[in-house]
Amino acid sequence: MILSKLQSSPQKTVPLAMALLTTGLMLLTFGIAWPRLSYPAAHLGHEWNDFLRGFLFGISIVLETWAVVILVVAGRTRES
């Protein structure tokens, strides 16, 4: 719904895409640093750590891919 309203003006989609990209990169950084920087009591077990880390990686990949798609569509509508 938000994207359908923003498709008419590519100038408004670029900040949304950048916010998604930044959030994805922050989640990726947090996923990489999770085993090294988290408090030992927060570790619920090896399986939960792997699950949380994989979940963060997956969400970050989805957000970054979504941002790239939005930017490509905005670039194509701006050119034509």
C-alpha positions in Angstrom: 0.0 0.0 0.0 2.8 2.4 0.9 4.8 1.5 -2.2 1.8 1.9 -4.5 1.3 5.4 -3.3 5.0 6.2 -3.7 5.4 4.8 -7.2 4.2 8.0 -8.8 7.1 10.0 -7.4 10.5 8.4 -7.4 11.9 11.2 -5.3 10.0 10.0 -2.3 11.0 6.3 -2.7 14.7 6.9 -2.4 14.6 7.8 1.3 12.4 4.8 2.0 14.9 2.5 0.2 17.8 4.1 2.0 16.1 3.5 5.3 15.5 -0.2 4.4 19.2 -0.5 3.3 20.5 1.1 6.5 18.3 -1.1 8.7 19.4 -4.2 6.8 23.0 -3.3 7.3 22.5 -2.7 11.0 20.9 -6.1 11.4 23.7 -7.7 9.5 26.3 -6.1 11.7 24.4 -7.1 14.8 24.2 -10.7 13.5 27.9 -10.8 12.9 28.7 -9.4 16.3 26.1 -11.4 18.3 28.4 -14.2 19.5 31.2 -11.9 20.4 29.5 -9.0 22.1 26.4 -10.4 23.8 26.2 -11.0 27.5 27.0 -14.7 28.4 23.7 -15.0 30.2 21.8 -14.0 27.1 23.1 -17.2 25.3 20.2 -19.6 25.6 22.1 -22.4 24.0 24.0 -23.2 20.8 20.9 -23.9 18.8 19.2 -20.6 19.8 22.3 -18.6 19.0 22.4 -20.2 15.5 18.7 -19.5 15.0 18.9 -15.9 16.1 22.0 -15.3 14.0 20.5 -16.9 10.9 17.2 -15.0 11.4 19.1 -11.7 11.6 21.0 -12.6 8.4 17.8 -13.6 6.6 15.9 -10.4 7.5 18.9 -8.3 6.6 19.2 -9.9 3.2 15.5 -9.4 2.5 15.6 -5.7 3.5 18.7 -5.0 1.4 17.3 -6.8 -1.6 14.0 -4.9 -1.2 15.9 -1.6 -1.1 17.8 -2.4 -4.2 14.6 -3.3 -6.1 13.0 -0.1 -5.0 16.0 1.9 -6.1 16.1 0.2 -9.5 12.4 0.8 -10.1 12.8 4.5 -9.0 15.8 4.9 -11.3 13.9 3.5 -14.3 10.8 5.7 -13.7 13.0 8.7 -13.3 14.8 8.0 -16.7 11.6 7.5 -18.7 
